[in-house]
Amino acid sequence: MSDATDESDFMRHDTDFHLAVARATGNRFMLAAIEDIRLRLNDAISLLPESDSWHRRLSGEHHAIAQAIERQDSGGAQNAMEVHVNASDQGLRAVLAAIHRRRR
């Protein structure tokens, strides 16, 4: 993700990371669920801010997840994933709430 040249490239790397983690579980249902979630959320994800701080946060969260997986630290990976999911959830909800307020 740090090598991304534009927002589209960054988001492609983001999706690739999530799919790689899902594939690594060896659970085809998890992979299918992540693919489905990414397809459903793609439009909303594209509304998230394009900023260096946003990219650094996402990259840092992904890095923490990857490091825990590499250490085979399931508890650390779970904690890092929960941080990432919660932060992403808050970001998406904030963007959607702002859009809703503007439409009123």
Buried (B, 14 or more C-beta within 10 A) or exposed (E): BEEBEEEEEBBEBBBEBBBEBBEEEEEEEBBEEBBEEBEEEEEBBEEBEEEEEEBEBBBEBBBBBBEBBEEEEEEBBEBBBEBBEEEBEEBBEEBEEEEEEEEE
